[in-house]
């Protein structure tokens, strides 16, 4: 059915449950699996009169985000190994995250994207933003939402 599945994770419990479901689907269907986590860019905090407050250097931020991405992908690698599923692991630098997810899916020639959703109501999703909703809105390939 599906030949190339992409699952996105930010390391939260819910997104890791989606990873587990994607691993199961890949194993059952024989599909290749790509796991992607998006690394956010350095957040500059604007202050008055054109000054920018930098609570952390750009290099320190990059090291911290790389360490976080490596930790997330290491957990996924262990889960994939335990389920005997081959998985390609990617850390993608992108803002906004949904663009990085869609670009990775296109580059890997995926025919399914799996993502978690907290299932917030439309008002809170609008206020908080939802990367899953953005992927759903902009994707040209099927998206399976895990709740």
C-alpha positions as CSV (number, residue, x, y, z in Angstrom):
1,X,0.0,0.0,0.0
2,X,2.4,2.7,1.2
3,X,6.1,2.5,0.1
4,X,7.6,5.4,1.9
5,X,6.3,6.8,5.2
6,X,7.4,9.9,7.0
7,X,6.7,10.5,10.7
8,X,7.4,13.7,12.4
9,X,8.3,14.0,16.1
10,X,9.2,16.7,18.6
11,X,10.0,14.2,21.3
12,X,6.8,14.7,23.3
13,X,4.9,11.6,24.6
14,X,2.1,12.0,22.1
15,X,4.4,12.4,19.1
16,X,6.4,9.4,20.2
17,X,3.2,7.4,20.3
18,X,2.7,8.4,16.6
19,X,6.3,7.2,16.0
20,X,5.4,3.8,17.5
21,X,2.3,3.6,15.3
22,X,4.4,4.5,12.2
23,X,7.0,1.8,13.1
24,X,4.2,-0.7,13.4
25,X,2.7,0.4,10.0
26,X,6.1,0.3,8.3
27,X,6.8,-3.2,9.7
28,X,3.4,-4.6,8.7
29,X,3.4,-3.0,5.2
30,X,7.1,-3.4,4.4
31,X,7.3,0.4,3.8
32,X,10.5,2.4,4.3
33,X,10.3,4.8,7.2
34,X,11.7,8.3,7.6
35,X,11.6,9.9,11.0
36,X,12.1,13.7,11.0
37,X,12.5,16.2,13.9
38,X,12.6,19.9,13.1
39,X,15.2,22.0,14.7
40,X,14.0,25.6,15.3
41,X,16.2,28.5,14.3
42,X,17.7,30.9,16.9
43,X,15.0,33.0,18.4
44,X,16.0,36.7,18.5
45,X,14.1,38.6,21.1
46,X,13.5,42.2,20.0
47,X,13.6,45.0,22.5
48,X,13.0,48.7,22.3
49,X,14.8,51.1,19.9
50,X,16.1,48.3,17.6
51,X,18.2,46.5,20.2
52,X,18.1,42.7,20.4
53,X,18.4,40.9,23.6
54,X,20.3,37.6,23.2
55,X,20.0,35.5,26.4
56,X,22.1,32.8,24.7
57,X,24.6,32.9,21.9
58,X,23.7,31.6,18.5
59,X,26.4,28.9,18.7
60,X,25.1,27.8,22.2
61,X,21.6,27.7,20.8
62,X,22.7,25.5,17.8
63,X,24.6,23.1,20.1
64,X,21.6,22.8,22.4
65,X,19.1,22.2,19.6
66,X,21.4,19.7,17.9
67,X,21.8,17.8,21.3
68,X,18.0,17.8,21.7
69,X,17.5,16.5,18.1
70,X,20.1,13.8,18.6
71,X,18.4,12.8,21.9
72,X,15.0,12.5,20.2
73,X,16.4,10.5,17.2
74,X,18.4,8.2,19.5
75,X,15.2,7.3,21.3
76,X,13.5,6.6,18.0
77,X,16.5,4.5,16.8
78,X,16.2,2.3,19.9
79,X,12.4,1.8,19.3
80,X,13.0,1.0,15.6
81,X,15.7,-1.5,16.5
82,X,13.5,-3.1,19.1
83,X,10.7,-3.5,16.5
84,X,13.2,-4.6,13.8
85,X,12.3,-1.7,11.5
86,X,14.8,0.1,9.3
87,X,14.3,3.9,9.8
88,X,16.1,6.9,8.3
89,X,16.5,9.6,10.9
90,X,16.6,13.2,9.9
91,X,17.0,16.5,11.9
92,X,15.9,19.3,9.7
93,X,16.6,23.0,10.3
94,X,13.5,25.0,9.4
95,X,11.1,27.6,10.5
96,X,8.2,27.2,10.3
97,X,8.4,23.5,11.1
98,X,5.6,22.4,8.8
99,X,7.6,23.6,5.8
100,X,10.5,21.4,6.9
101,X,8.2,18.4,7.3
102,X,6.7,18.9,3.9
103,X,10.2,19.4,2.3
104,X,11.5,16.3,3.9
105,X,8.5,14.3,2.7
106,X,9.0,15.6,-0.8
107,X,12.7,14.9,-0.8
108,X,12.2,11.4,0.5
109,X,9.4,10.8,-2.0
110,X,7.0,9.8,0.8
111,X,3.5,8.7,0.0
112,X,2.2,9.1,3.6
113,X,2.9,11.5,6.5
114,X,2.1,10.5,10.0
115,X,1.8,13.2,12.7
116,X,0.4,13.5,16.2
117,X,-2.3,16.0,17.2
118,X,-3.4,17.1,20.6
119,X,-6.9,17.5,19.2
120,X,-7.3,21.1,20.5
121,X,-10.5,22.9,19.6
122,X,-10.5,25.2,16.6
123,X,-10.1,28.3,18.8
124,X,-7.1,27.1,20.8
125,X,-5.6,25.5,17.7
126,X,-5.9,28.9,16.0
127,X,-4.4,30.8,19.0
128,X,-1.6,28.3,19.7
129,X,-0.9,27.3,16.1
130,X,-0.9,23.7,15.0
131,X,1.9,22.3,12.8
132,X,-0.3,19.3,12.1
133,X,-3.1,21.6,10.8
134,X,-0.6,23.4,8.6
135,X,0.8,20.2,7.2
136,X,-2.8,19.0,6.5
137,X,-3.6,22.3,4.8
138,X,-0.5,22.4,2.6
139,X,0.3,18.7,1.9
140,X,-0.4,17.2,-1.5
141,X,0.1,13.7,-0.1
142,X,-2.0,11.9,2.5
143,X,-1.6,12.7,6.2
144,X,-2.5,10.4,8.9
145,X,-3.2,12.2,12.2
146,X,-2.7,10.2,15.4
147,X,-4.5,11.3,18.6
